Amino acid sequence: MELLQLQYFITVARLEHMTEAAQSLHVTQSSLSKTIQRLEEDLGVPLFDRIGRKLRLNEFGSSFLRRAERALFELEQGKQELSDLSSPEHGTLELAVTAASTLPNILRAFRKRRPHLQFHVQMLSTQEMVTLLHRGEVDFCLSSPPVQGGDIACQIVYKDLILVAVPLGHRLAGRISVSLSELRNESFVGVTKGFGTRDLVDAMCHSVGFVPKYVYEGNEPARLSALVEAEIGIAFLPSSARNSREQIAYLQIEDHELAREIALLWHKSRYISRAAQEFREVVVAYFQEMSENG
């Protein structure tokens, strides 16, 4: 059994499509197919059910996939550990976020400590982020809501109040607070379902008898403030996203404490480099300061 066979098998197993897997691996489809066939011959069992051109991971394949992913995971951790030992000032920090409003300030603070370190940040839904976590493909995630259990470690770092953001010309702009029921006929802009804040506010609105009417749904939370300023709709935004330069009024929500918890997540078995440990220290210190300043 060869390492290349395992890498090819995992890619095919995740995509369940030979053509897409070949494109992802930058190899010919015939070469990929022959490699998978040799692996199956070595193991003595088929790993896929083949129906025409379609592939489906079977019972043997599902069982072997867990072992193969674990084997490659350990090898990758060893590679990262050696890289950290040989060149601790360089490398790349892999991050995934569902809560991105505080990330620029956190990265700025960390950049001062590690100016030569590179970043790769992905804005993902909760489920997408959890998938990468389980695979050990990211160092840390900033997530709302928190995710716990299994191989995922979770540290809640901040409780972020959710506010109602309205343009300055809106009928509610002069108010300090508003009840949820007063918003039932408003048009909203928000992130798509699957993001923690969206799911949280939808559930809360449903509890008081209405479903928010969204005129815009996207996967870029930072865009929402501009849409509110342009009077496209109002939005539920976390207090950490407030910017004094915005032409927006923020109102507290009456009768309900609507808040999201922001958590730092990591894989319990993933190697944590010295740079990654410092990043965790910066995150914790940043949110501690936010909590102390109110």
Buried (B, 14 or more C-beta within 10 A) or exposed (E): EEEEBBBBBBBBBBBBBBEBBBEBBEBEBEEBBEBBEBBBEEBEEBBBEEEEEEBEBBEBBEEBBEEBBEBBBEEBBEEBEEBBEEEEEEBEBBBBBBBBBBBEEBBEBBEEEBEEBEBEBBBBBBEBBBBBBBBBBBBBBBBBBBBEEEEBBBEBBBBBBBBBBBBEEBEBBEBEEBEBEBBBEBBBBBBEEBBBBBBBBBEBBEEEEBEBEBEBEBEEBEEBBEBBBEBBBBBBBBBBBBEEEBEBBBBBBEEBEBBBBBBBBBBEEBBBBEBBEBBBEBBBEBBEEBEEEE
